[in-house]
Amino acid sequence: MKKIVALFSIMFLGLVLAACQTTQGTIVIGANIYTYGDNFMNGVVRPELVRYAAQKGVTLNIVDSENDQAKLNDQVDNFISQGVDVLAINLVDPAAAGTIINKAKAAGIPLILFNKEATVAGVMNTYDKVWYVGTDSAEAGVIQGQMMLADWQANPSWDKNGDGKVQYVLLKGESGHPDAEARTRESVKAFTDAGIVMERLGLQDSNTWNTAEAQNTMQSWITSFGNQIELVISNNDGMAFGAVTAMKSASKVYPIYGVDALAQALQMIGVDELNGTVLNDGVNQARATIDLAINAAQGKPVTEGTSWVLRTDGTKAVRVAYVAVTKQNYQSFQ
């Protein structure tokens, strides 16, 4: 009888151990950042992905795709061959989402795309185990535009030539990136919707969000346009940092606004080097990505047991909200 009891005890223990092996502690997530050279992605999103994955007790294998979609394709192949349970992918080229989705689908591995949204219509519906975590691309531009418009209207002296128009320069991020395109469009639209004419003096349209490149561009604009510049619009804080450095070197001061609410941007708002920014909540983007990945790996509804909400508009997306950051509230985000 004792032998039978012992046998059942061993069998029960085996079942318990097998059940434990299916918990999130054994989940392996294959993830990437499109480039570690991006201030926001490497300085905010990646550290929180690492920290939050550790908190949740899952294994996160994360790599740098070095702004090379072909390299990312190979990295995904490697993750699949390693047998990861779920993929969390920050696309280099949003138009290449179909390639990554097809790889995940062929392997039967759930896929969470984050921060860079697929731009090809319908591609998210080609696989039932792919979801997106990010923002409403237009929202940051809308908020930035409304913030700039309010400040412009409150400061008549900013209209240096008194013509009632805004002569501006714009530092645009990665060409074709949904965020860069939407921020560029919506930030200016806030003025035109208010009946204010916008005259663009210069546009940086590049393949990066790079601080050094923005500094060089701003230096060129200062040389070309000098006191004609009445407003500097930047698609992100990293490029705004470069512009501010160029402005300080030339002893110029222009109203300037960014997006991301990086720690340095908050400090610069405090000392009046930056007029405002928009919180791009990378921390919650990272947490939502990990939460969805864990649920997907376990075959659960991806938002189960979380506060995240999937949009019902067919995008299969969790959207993290933006917040305006100004001199009045910047300390709340430090």
N, C-alpha and C positions, 0 to 999 in steps of 0.2 A: 504493500500500500504506500509506504514511504517513497518507494522508487517511482510509483505512478505520480504522486504529488510533486516529487522533485522534477519529473519529466514535464508535467504541466507548467510548473514554475519557470522552467527553462524556456518552454515554448512561449509563455506569456511575456517573459523578458525579451525574447527575440522580437515579438510583435511590437513591444514598446520601443525597442531600439530602432526597428524599421520605421515606425511612425515618426520618431525623432529625426530620422535622416531625411524626412520629407519636409521638415520645418524650414523656415526661412534662414536658419543658421547655416544651411548647406547650399543655399542659392548662390550661384556665381553669375555676376553681371559683367558682360563685356561692354565697355564704354569707351568713348573718345571725346576729346575736345578738338574742334576743327583746327585751331592753332593755339599754342600756348603763348603766342605773341599778342593775343587779344587781352587788353587790360581787364575787361569785364569777365570774360569767360574763364580766364586763368586765375584772376585775382578774387573773384566772388563765387562763380558757379562751381569750378572744380574743387576748391577746398571744402565747400559745403556738401558736394556729392560724396567726397571721401569721408568727411566727418559723420554725415547722416547715415551712410551705408554701414559704418562701423557701429553706430548707435543701434541700428536695426539688426545687427548681427549677420550681415551678408558679406560676401566677398566681392569686392569691386576691382576688376582689372581695367585700368584706364590708361589710354595712350594718347599721344599727340599726333594728329594727322598732318601737321605742318602745312595747312592750307593747300593740300594736294588731294583731290578727290580720288585719283588713282591709288594713292597710298591708303586712303580710307577703305576703298574697295578691298584691297589686299588684307587690311587689318580685320575687316569683317569676315573674310574667308578664314583667317587664322583663328578668330574667336569661334567660328562654327566648327572648325576641325578640332579645337580644344574641348568642345562639348559644353560651352556655356549654356546656362538655363534661359537667359534672356539677353537681348541687346538693347543698349541705351545709346543712341547715335545722334551726334551733333553734326549734321551734314556740312560738308565743305561747299558743295554746289546744290542749292535747293532743287534745281531742275533734275538732279541725278537721284532723287528719292526713289524712283521706280527701280533703279538698279539694286539699291539696298533692300527694298521691300521684296523684290524677287528672290534675292539670296536668302533672306529670312524665311520666306514662304517655302522655298524648296527644301530648307532644312527643318521646317516645322517649328521654328523658334520664335517666340513672341518678340515684338520690336516696339520700343518706345523711341520716337524721334523727339528731340527737344531743341528749343531755341531757334532753330532754322526750319521753317515750315515748307513742306513740299509745294512747289509752284505749278505742277502739272495737274490740271483739273481731273478729278476722278481717281487719281492714283492711290489715294488712301482707301478706296473701296475695293481694291484688287486683292486685299488680304484681310481676313477677319481678325487677325491678331496683331494689328498695328494701330498705334495711337500716337497722339502728339501732345506735348507739353510746351507751352510758350505764352506769348502775349497776343493781344489784339494789335497787330502791327500799326494800324492807323492811330490807336489811342495815344501813344507817346507823342506823335506829331500834333495831334489835336490839343493835348494838354500844354505842350511846349508853345504852340502858337497862341493859345489863349493867354498864357502867362506873359509872353512877349507883347501881345497886343495891349493888355491891361497896363503894362509898364510904359509902353510907348505913349499911350493916351494920357498917362499920369505925368509924363515928363516931356513937355513941349520943346525943351531945349535940345532933345535928341535929334530933332529935325533941323540939322545944322544950316541948311540952305533955305529953310522956310517954305519949301515948295509943296508941302503936304504929302509928299511921297516918301517911301522908305528906300534908300539906296543901301543894298545889303550884299554880303558875300555869304556863301554857304559851303560848309565842309560836309560833303556827302560821303557816307561810308561805302561799303562794298557794292559796286554796281550790280544790279539784279537781285540783291538781297531784299526780301520783302520788307524788312524793317527800314532799311535805307530808303527804299523807294517811297514807302508810306510816310515816313517822317519828313522827307523832303517835300512831298506834295502837301501834306496837311499843315505843316508849320507855316507855310506861306498862305495857304487857303484861309486861315483864320483872319488875316489882314484883308484879303480881297473880299471875303464875305462881309467884312465890316465897311466896305467901300473905300479902302485905302489902297492906292496904287503901289505895287512893289516893283522896284527896278533893280534887277540883279546885275551886280558889277562883276562877280566872279563865282565860279562853281568848281569845286574839286570833285571830280567824278572818277574814283579810283577803284582798285580791287582790294583795298585795305581799310582798316579803321585806325591807321597808324599815327601815333603822336608825332614822330619825327617828320613824316611826310607832310602832316598838317602844319607843322612849324615852318617848313620850307615854303609851303604854299602861301601861308599868311605873310611871310616876309616879302614874297613876290607881290602880293596884293597891296601891302603897305607902300611898297616902292611905286607901284602903278597908280594906286588910287588915293593914298594918303588920307586927307581929311574928308574926302567924299564918302568914306565908309561911315554909315550911321548905325549898322547892326551886323553882328556876326552870329550866324546860326550854325550850330554843329550837331550832326546826327548822333554824336556820343561824347562823353566826357573826355575820353582819351585824346581825341582830336582837339577838343577845346583846350586841353592842357598845352598842346603844342602851339596853338594860336595865342594863348596868353603869354607864353614864353617869348614869342616873336613880338608881341605888342610891348612887353616890358623892355625888350632890347631896343626897340625903336622909340621908347618913351611915348607910346600911344595908348589911349584908353578908349575902347568902344564897348557898348553893351554887348554881352556875349552869353549864350545859353547852350547847355549841353543836355545829354540824356544818360542816365545810369545811376546817378547819385553815389558815385564812388567816394570813398573816405576823403581823398584829396580834394574832390569837388566840393564837399561839404566845408572843408577847411577854407577853401578859396572863396566860397560864398561869405563865410564869416569875416574875411578881411577885404571884401568888396573887389575881388579879382574876377569873380564869376557872378553873374546876376541871377542865375537860376538853373535848375536841372530838373530832371524827371526821374523818380525812382523806378528803375527797372529791377524788379524784385528777384534777383538771381538766387537768393537763398531759398525762397519758396518754389522757384522753378526747379531747383535741385532736389528739394524734398519731395515735390510732386512726382518728379521723374523716378526717384527711388521707390516711392510708395506704389506707383503704378507698375513698375518693373517687378516688384515682389509679388503683387497680386497676380500679375500676368503669368509669372513663372509657376505659380501655384494653381493656375487654372481658374482663378476666381474672377468675378467682375472687377475691373481694374480700380474702381474707386471704393470698393467695399471697405468699410471700417475706417475711412478717411473723411476729411472735410472737403475734398476736391469734388468738383462737379463737371461732368462731361457735357459739352454743348450739345444741344439737340438740333443743330443746324447742318448736320451731316459731315462736319469736319473731324469728328472723333477726337476732339481737342479739349484739354483742360487749359483755360486761360487765366493767367495770373495778372491782376490789375496793376496799372501804373498809378503813381501819385506825384503831384506837383510839389517841388521843393524850392522854397524861396528863403529870403533873409528872415522872414517871419517865423518859419517853422523848421529850418535846417537842423537845429540842435536836437530836435526830436528823433532824427535819424542817425545821429553820430554814435 
